[in-house]
Amino acid sequence: MPDQDNGSCDRFSTIPEEDTPVEASIAATVIPYRRDTERAKYLSYMATGFSTKEALHLVKRSGPWLSWCRSDPQFAALEENIPNIRRTVAK
């Protein structure tokens, strides 16, 4: 789908970068990071059903960044707990 700003083709351009989906905002309430950090945003997107690749694109980060984040035991535990966070958000 062409991006409206620069005409490039980007399959992730369906969500405007400045707009956080309501579901991701709700998910952020159960994640113990400041809501404006990339870690919190990434986990929020994951908790609302985005794939790893999509969530990384939305927070403008790469695989090496994710590997670095996963070296933090708290982050790794939260990412592993995403299915439970999804159930919490769905209630």
Helices and strands as residue ranges (DSSP letters): H 22-28, H 38-47, H 52-58, H 63-70, H 73-80, H 82-90
